[in-house]
Amino acid sequence: MFLGLALVLFVIWILCLLVFKITMAGIHLLIIIAVIAFIVHFVRGRSAPTP
């Protein structure tokens, strides 16, 4: 009985670890994209309004 419980808890722990790593990778990608967009916004500057 305790072996089954330990096995279930171990599987849940592994799944949570994988999901956490995938989520952290996604958050880092979003931060990198936001920083690049921020830099591009200031490098391009304001465009002149068209009449």
N, CA, C and O atoms as a Maestro MAE file, in Angstrom:
{
 s_m_m2io_version
 :::
 2.0.0
}

f_m_ct {
 s_m_title
 :::
 protein
 m_atom[204] {
  # First column is atom index #
  i_m_mmod_type
  r_m_x_coord
  r_m_y_coord
  r_m_z_coord
  i_m_residue_number
  s_m_chain_name
  s_m_pdb_residue_name
  s_m_pdb_atom_name
  i_m_atomic_number
  :::
  1 25 0.828 -1.191 0.000 1 A "MET " " N  " 7
  2 3 0.000 0.000 0.000 1 A "MET " " CA " 6
  3 2 0.875 1.259 0.000 1 A "MET " " C  " 6
  4 15 0.626 2.184 -0.773 1 A "MET " " O  " 8
  5 25 1.890 1.298 0.857 2 A "PHE " " N  " 7
  6 3 2.749 2.471 0.927 2 A "PHE " " CA " 6
  7 2 3.602 2.611 -0.328 2 A "PHE " " C  " 6
  8 15 3.943 3.725 -0.727 2 A "PHE " " O  " 8
  9 25 3.953 1.470 -0.961 3 A "LEU " " N  " 7
  10 3 4.731 1.527 -2.192 3 A "LEU " " CA " 6
  11 2 3.909 2.158 -3.316 3 A "LEU " " C  " 6
  12 15 4.433 2.942 -4.107 3 A "LEU " " O  " 8
  13 25 2.633 1.817 -3.383 4 A "GLY " " N  " 7
  14 3 1.746 2.397 -4.395 4 A "GLY " " CA " 6
  15 2 1.576 3.892 -4.184 4 A "GLY " " C  " 6
  16 15 1.598 4.660 -5.146 4 A "GLY " " O  " 8
  17 25 1.408 4.310 -2.943 5 A "LEU " " N  " 7
  18 3 1.264 5.724 -2.626 5 A "LEU " " CA " 6
  19 2 2.550 6.482 -2.969 5 A "LEU " " C  " 6
  20 15 2.512 7.579 -3.526 5 A "LEU " " O  " 8
  21 25 3.680 5.876 -2.623 6 A "ALA " " N  " 7
  22 3 4.958 6.505 -2.942 6 A "ALA " " CA " 6
  23 2 5.139 6.626 -4.449 6 A "ALA " " C  " 6
  24 15 5.651 7.639 -4.926 6 A "ALA " " O  " 8
  25 25 4.733 5.624 -5.198 7 A "LEU " " N  " 7
  26 3 4.850 5.653 -6.656 7 A "LEU " " CA " 6
  27 2 3.958 6.742 -7.254 7 A "LEU " " C  " 6
  28 15 4.388 7.470 -8.148 7 A "LEU " " O  " 8
  29 25 2.738 6.856 -6.774 8 A "VAL " " N  " 7
  30 3 1.819 7.893 -7.253 8 A "VAL " " CA " 6
  31 2 2.372 9.279 -6.940 8 A "VAL " " C  " 6
  32 15 2.358 10.153 -7.806 8 A "VAL " " O  " 8
  33 25 2.851 9.492 -5.742 9 A "LEU " " N  " 7
  34 3 3.423 10.792 -5.376 9 A "LEU " " CA " 6
  35 2 4.662 11.113 -6.199 9 A "LEU " " C  " 6
  36 15 4.878 12.267 -6.570 9 A "LEU " " O  " 8
  37 25 5.479 10.104 -6.489 10 A "PHE " " N  " 7
  38 3 6.665 10.306 -7.310 10 A "PHE " " CA " 6
  39 2 6.288 10.721 -8.729 10 A "PHE " " C  " 6
  40 15 6.902 11.628 -9.290 10 A "PHE " " O  " 8
  41 25 5.284 10.066 -9.315 11 A "VAL " " N  " 7
  42 3 4.829 10.406 -10.669 11 A "VAL " " CA " 6
  43 2 4.266 11.820 -10.696 11 A "VAL " " C  " 6
  44 15 4.548 12.572 -11.629 11 A "VAL " " O  " 8
  45 25 3.479 12.197 -9.695 12 A "ILE " " N  " 7
  46 3 2.926 13.549 -9.626 12 A "ILE " " CA " 6
  47 2 4.050 14.569 -9.497 12 A "ILE " " C  " 6
  48 15 3.999 15.632 -10.116 12 A "ILE " " O  " 8
  49 25 5.062 14.254 -8.697 13 A "TRP " " N  " 7
  50 3 6.193 15.159 -8.516 13 A "TRP " " CA " 6
  51 2 6.937 15.372 -9.836 13 A "TRP " " C  " 6
  52 15 7.294 16.501 -10.172 13 A "TRP " " O  " 8
  53 25 7.169 14.297 -10.578 14 A "ILE " " N  " 7
  54 3 7.870 14.389 -11.874 14 A "ILE " " CA " 6
  55 2 7.041 15.225 -12.854 14 A "ILE " " C  " 6
  56 15 7.588 16.076 -13.556 14 A "ILE " " O  " 8
  57 25 5.747 14.991 -12.906 15 A "LEU " " N  " 7
  58 3 4.885 15.756 -13.819 15 A "LEU " " CA " 6
  59 2 4.886 17.236 -13.464 15 A "LEU " " C  " 6
  60 15 4.967 18.083 -14.354 15 A "LEU " " O  " 8
  61 25 4.798 17.554 -12.195 16 A "CYS " " N  " 7
  62 3 4.820 18.957 -11.765 16 A "CYS " " CA " 6
  63 2 6.155 19.603 -12.112 16 A "CYS " " C  " 6
  64 15 6.191 20.761 -12.527 16 A "CYS " " O  " 8
  65 25 7.239 18.877 -11.949 17 A "LEU " " N  " 7
  66 3 8.562 19.401 -12.276 17 A "LEU " " CA " 6
  67 2 8.652 19.726 -13.762 17 A "LEU " " C  " 6
  68 15 9.165 20.782 -14.133 17 A "LEU " " O  " 8
  69 25 8.162 18.833 -14.614 18 A "LEU " " N  " 7
  70 3 8.195 19.065 -16.057 18 A "LEU " " CA " 6
  71 2 7.318 20.247 -16.457 18 A "LEU " " C  " 6
  72 15 7.732 21.084 -17.259 18 A "LEU " " O  " 8
  73 25 6.109 20.318 -15.902 19 A "VAL " " N  " 7
  74 3 5.196 21.419 -16.228 19 A "VAL " " CA " 6
  75 2 5.796 22.747 -15.774 19 A "VAL " " C  " 6
  76 15 5.682 23.746 -16.483 19 A "VAL " " O  " 8
  77 25 6.427 22.772 -14.615 20 A "PHE " " N  " 7
  78 3 7.044 23.996 -14.101 20 A "PHE " " CA " 6
  79 2 8.166 24.454 -15.022 20 A "PHE " " C  " 6
  80 15 8.283 25.647 -15.305 20 A "PHE " " O  " 8
  81 25 8.996 23.519 -15.495 21 A "LYS " " N  " 7
  82 3 10.100 23.877 -16.384 21 A "LYS " " CA " 6
  83 2 9.565 24.410 -17.711 21 A "LYS " " C  " 6
  84 15 10.102 25.381 -18.244 21 A "LYS " " O  " 8
  85 25 8.517 23.793 -18.250 22 A "ILE " " N  " 7
  86 3 7.929 24.257 -19.510 22 A "ILE " " CA " 6
  87 2 7.338 25.649 -19.325 22 A "ILE " " C  " 6
  88 15 7.494 26.508 -20.193 22 A "ILE " " O  " 8
  89 25 6.665 25.878 -18.207 23 A "THR " " N  " 7
  90 3 6.072 27.185 -17.927 23 A "THR " " CA " 6
  91 2 7.147 28.249 -17.782 23 A "THR " " C  " 6
  92 15 6.997 29.352 -18.308 23 A "THR " " O  " 8
  93 25 8.218 27.940 -17.085 24 A "MET " " N  " 7
  94 3 9.296 28.911 -16.914 24 A "MET " " CA " 6
  95 2 9.953 29.239 -18.248 24 A "MET " " C  " 6
  96 15 10.322 30.389 -18.487 24 A "MET " " O  " 8
  97 25 10.103 28.257 -19.108 25 A "ALA " " N  " 7
  98 3 10.679 28.507 -20.429 25 A "ALA " " CA " 6
  99 2 9.763 29.439 -21.224 25 A "ALA " " C  " 6
  100 15 10.238 30.344 -21.910 25 A "ALA " " O  " 8
  101 25 8.461 29.219 -21.133 26 A "GLY " " N  " 7
  102 3 7.513 30.083 -21.837 26 A "GLY " " CA " 6
  103 2 7.549 31.507 -21.324 26 A "GLY " " C  " 6
  104 15 7.489 32.452 -22.110 26 A "GLY " " O  " 8
  105 25 7.646 31.673 -20.012 27 A "ILE " " N  " 7
  106 3 7.705 33.016 -19.430 27 A "ILE " " CA " 6
  107 2 8.982 33.725 -19.875 27 A "ILE " " C  " 6
  108 15 8.951 34.914 -20.191 27 A "ILE " " O  " 8
  109 25 10.098 33.009 -19.903 28 A "HIS " " N  " 7
  110 3 11.345 33.627 -20.341 28 A "HIS " " CA " 6
  111 2 11.276 34.028 -21.812 28 A "HIS " " C  " 6
  112 15 11.786 35.083 -22.189 28 A "HIS " " O  " 8
  113 25 10.655 33.204 -22.636 29 A "LEU " " N  " 7
  114 3 10.495 33.571 -24.046 29 A "LEU " " CA " 6
  115 2 9.654 34.832 -24.192 29 A "LEU " " C  " 6
  116 15 9.985 35.706 -24.994 29 A "LEU " " O  " 8
  117 25 8.572 34.937 -23.428 30 A "LEU " " N  " 7
  118 3 7.732 36.131 -23.493 30 A "LEU " " CA " 6
  119 2 8.496 37.377 -23.045 30 A "LEU " " C  " 6
  120 15 8.334 38.447 -23.630 30 A "LEU " " O  " 8
  121 25 9.323 37.243 -22.015 31 A "ILE " " N  " 7
  122 3 10.117 38.387 -21.545 31 A "ILE " " CA " 6
  123 2 11.115 38.805 -22.619 31 A "ILE " " C  " 6
  124 15 11.298 39.999 -22.857 31 A "ILE " " O  " 8
  125 25 11.756 37.852 -23.264 32 A "ILE " " N  " 7
  126 3 12.725 38.173 -24.319 32 A "ILE " " CA " 6
  127 2 12.025 38.870 -25.482 32 A "ILE " " C  " 6
  128 15 12.543 39.854 -26.010 32 A "ILE " " O  " 8
  129 25 10.865 38.379 -25.886 33 A "ILE " " N  " 7
  130 3 10.111 39.013 -26.977 33 A "ILE " " CA " 6
  131 2 9.711 40.430 -26.594 33 A "ILE " " C  " 6
  132 15 9.787 41.339 -27.422 33 A "ILE " " O  " 8
  133 25 9.286 40.630 -25.350 34 A "ALA " " N  " 7
  134 3 8.884 41.969 -24.902 34 A "ALA " " CA " 6
  135 2 10.064 42.929 -24.908 34 A "ALA " " C  " 6
  136 15 9.915 44.083 -25.309 34 A "ALA " " O  " 8
  137 25 11.236 42.474 -24.469 35 A "VAL " " N  " 7
  138 3 12.427 43.330 -24.463 35 A "VAL " " CA " 6
  139 2 12.820 43.689 -25.897 35 A "VAL " " C  " 6
  140 15 13.159 44.840 -26.173 35 A "VAL " " O  " 8
  141 25 12.779 42.729 -26.799 36 A "ILE " " N  " 7
  142 3 13.110 43.009 -28.205 36 A "ILE " " CA " 6
  143 2 12.125 44.010 -28.795 36 A "ILE " " C  " 6
  144 15 12.534 44.936 -29.496 36 A "ILE " " O  " 8
  145 25 10.841 43.838 -28.524 37 A "ALA " " N  " 7
  146 3 9.838 44.778 -29.032 37 A "ALA " " CA " 6
  147 2 10.058 46.175 -28.453 37 A "ALA " " C  " 6
  148 15 9.889 47.167 -29.161 37 A "ALA " " O  " 8
  149 25 10.429 46.263 -27.191 38 A "PHE " " N  " 7
  150 3 10.707 47.538 -26.539 38 A "PHE " " CA " 6
  151 2 11.891 48.241 -27.200 38 A "PHE " " C  " 6
  152 15 11.840 49.442 -27.467 38 A "PHE " " O  " 8
  153 25 12.953 47.486 -27.460 39 A "ILE " " N  " 7
  154 3 14.139 48.055 -28.098 39 A "ILE " " CA " 6
  155 2 13.817 48.502 -29.522 39 A "ILE " " C  " 6
  156 15 14.213 49.594 -29.931 39 A "ILE " " O  " 8
  157 25 13.114 47.681 -30.270 40 A "VAL " " N  " 7
  158 3 12.760 48.031 -31.648 40 A "VAL " " CA " 6
  159 2 11.895 49.283 -31.668 40 A "VAL " " C  " 6
  160 15 12.042 50.120 -32.559 40 A "VAL " " O  " 8
  161 25 11.010 49.420 -30.713 41 A "HIS " " N  " 7
  162 3 10.139 50.600 -30.648 41 A "HIS " " CA " 6
  163 2 10.964 51.876 -30.515 41 A "HIS " " C  " 6
  164 15 10.666 52.869 -31.178 41 A "HIS " " O  " 8
  165 25 11.976 51.870 -29.685 42 A "PHE " " N  " 7
  166 3 12.786 53.074 -29.476 42 A "PHE " " CA " 6
  167 2 13.834 53.265 -30.573 42 A "PHE " " C  " 6
  168 15 14.215 54.402 -30.852 42 A "PHE " " O  " 8
  169 25 14.301 52.212 -31.190 43 A "VAL " " N  " 7
  170 3 15.274 52.341 -32.267 43 A "VAL " " CA " 6
  171 2 14.606 52.934 -33.513 43 A "VAL " " C  " 6
  172 15 15.183 53.786 -34.188 43 A "VAL " " O  " 8
  173 25 13.400 52.479 -33.807 44 A "ARG " " N  " 7
  174 3 12.709 52.974 -34.998 44 A "ARG " " CA " 6
  175 2 12.252 54.414 -34.810 44 A "ARG " " C  " 6
  176 15 12.164 55.164 -35.782 44 A "ARG " " O  " 8
  177 25 11.967 54.804 -33.600 45 A "GLY " " N  " 7
  178 3 11.526 56.158 -33.320 45 A "GLY " " CA " 6
  179 2 10.102 56.408 -33.789 45 A "GLY " " C  " 6
  180 15 9.398 55.500 -34.230 45 A "GLY " " O  " 8
  181 25 9.709 57.646 -33.683 46 A "ARG " " N  " 7
  182 3 8.356 58.021 -34.101 46 A "ARG " " CA " 6
  183 2 8.337 58.268 -35.598 46 A "ARG " " C  " 6
  184 15 9.221 58.927 -36.145 46 A "ARG " " O  " 8
  185 25 7.342 57.744 -36.237 47 A "SER " " N  " 7
  186 3 7.194 58.025 -37.674 47 A "SER " " CA " 6
  187 2 6.361 59.294 -37.840 47 A "SER " " C  " 6
  188 15 5.475 59.584 -37.036 47 A "SER " " O  " 8
  189 25 6.657 60.023 -38.873 48 A "ALA " " N  " 7
  190 3 5.942 61.277 -39.126 48 A "ALA " " CA " 6
  191 2 4.510 60.958 -39.538 48 A "ALA " " C  " 6
  192 15 4.281 60.023 -40.305 48 A "ALA " " O  " 8
  193 25 3.544 61.726 -39.036 49 A "PRO " " N  " 7
  194 3 2.145 61.459 -39.427 49 A "PRO " " CA " 6
  195 2 1.928 61.813 -40.898 49 A "PRO " " C  " 6
  196 15 2.461 62.806 -41.395 49 A "PRO " " O  " 8
  197 25 1.161 61.009 -41.565 50 A "THR " " N  " 7
  198 3 0.899 61.252 -42.984 50 A "THR " " CA " 6
  199 2 -0.310 62.172 -43.122 50 A "THR " " C  " 6
  200 15 -1.316 61.992 -42.436 50 A "THR " " O  " 8
  201 25 -0.209 63.158 -44.011 51 A "PRO " " N  " 7
  202 3 -1.330 64.113 -44.174 51 A "PRO " " CA " 6
  203 2 -2.498 63.508 -44.908 51 A "PRO " " C  " 6
  204 15 -3.507 64.178 -45.122 51 A "PRO " " O  " 8
  :::
 }
 m_bond[203] {
  # First column is bond index #
  i_m_from
  i_m_to
  i_m_order
  :::
  1 1 2 1
  2 2 3 1
  3 3 4 2
  4 3 5 1
  5 5 6 1
  6 6 7 1
  7 7 8 2
  8 7 9 1
  9 9 10 1
  10 10 11 1
  11 11 12 2
  12 11 13 1
  13 13 14 1
  14 14 15 1
  15 15 16 2
  16 15 17 1
  17 17 18 1
  18 18 19 1
  19 19 20 2
  20 19 21 1
  21 21 22 1
  22 22 23 1
  23 23 24 2
  24 23 25 1
  25 25 26 1
  26 26 27 1
  27 27 28 2
  28 27 29 1
  29 29 30 1
  30 30 31 1
  31 31 32 2
  32 31 33 1
  33 33 34 1
  34 34 35 1
  35 35 36 2
  36 35 37 1
  37 37 38 1
  38 38 39 1
  39 39 40 2
  40 39 41 1
  41 41 42 1
  42 42 43 1
  43 43 44 2
  44 43 45 1
  45 45 46 1
  46 46 47 1
  47 47 48 2
  48 47 49 1
  49 49 50 1
  50 50 51 1
  51 51 52 2
  52 51 53 1
  53 53 54 1
  54 54 55 1
  55 55 56 2
  56 55 57 1
  57 57 58 1
  58 58 59 1
  59 59 60 2
  60 59 61 1
  61 61 62 1
  62 62 63 1
  63 63 64 2
  64 63 65 1
  65 65 66 1
  66 66 67 1
  67 67 68 2
  68 67 69 1
  69 69 70 1
  70 70 71 1
  71 71 72 2
  72 71 73 1
  73 73 74 1
  74 74 75 1
  75 75 76 2
  76 75 77 1
  77 77 78 1
  78 78 79 1
  79 79 80 2
  80 79 81 1
  81 81 82 1
  82 82 83 1
  83 83 84 2
  84 83 85 1
  85 85 86 1
  86 86 87 1
  87 87 88 2
  88 87 89 1
  89 89 90 1
  90 90 91 1
  91 91 92 2
  92 91 93 1
  93 93 94 1
  94 94 95 1
  95 95 96 2
  96 95 97 1
  97 97 98 1
  98 98 99 1
  99 99 100 2
  100 99 101 1
  101 101 102 1
  102 102 103 1
  103 103 104 2
  104 103 105 1
  105 105 106 1
  106 106 107 1
  107 107 108 2
  108 107 109 1
  109 109 110 1
  110 110 111 1
  111 111 112 2
  112 111 113 1
  113 113 114 1
  114 114 115 1
  115 115 116 2
  116 115 117 1
  117 117 118 1
  118 118 119 1
  119 119 120 2
  120 119 121 1
  121 121 122 1
  122 122 123 1
  123 123 124 2
  124 123 125 1
  125 125 126 1
  126 126 127 1
  127 127 128 2
  128 127 129 1
  129 129 130 1
  130 130 131 1
  131 131 132 2
  132 131 133 1
  133 133 134 1
  134 134 135 1
  135 135 136 2
  136 135 137 1
  137 137 138 1
  138 138 139 1
  139 139 140 2
  140 139 141 1
  141 141 142 1
  142 142 143 1
  143 143 144 2
  144 143 145 1
  145 145 146 1
  146 146 147 1
  147 147 148 2
  148 147 149 1
  149 149 150 1
  150 150 151 1
  151 151 152 2
  152 151 153 1
  153 153 154 1
  154 154 155 1
  155 155 156 2
  156 155 157 1
  157 157 158 1
  158 158 159 1
  159 159 160 2
  160 159 161 1
  161 161 162 1
  162 162 163 1
  163 163 164 2
  164 163 165 1
  165 165 166 1
  166 166 167 1
  167 167 168 2
  168 167 169 1
  169 169 170 1
  170 170 171 1
  171 171 172 2
  172 171 173 1
  173 173 174 1
  174 174 175 1
  175 175 176 2
  176 175 177 1
  177 177 178 1
  178 178 179 1
  179 179 180 2
  180 179 181 1
  181 181 182 1
  182 182 183 1
  183 183 184 2
  184 183 185 1
  185 185 186 1
  186 186 187 1
  187 187 188 2
  188 187 189 1
  189 189 190 1
  190 190 191 1
  191 191 192 2
  192 191 193 1
  193 193 194 1
  194 194 195 1
  195 195 196 2
  196 195 197 1
  197 197 198 1
  198 198 199 1
  199 199 200 2
  200 199 201 1
  201 201 202 1
  202 202 203 1
  203 203 204 2
  :::
 }
}
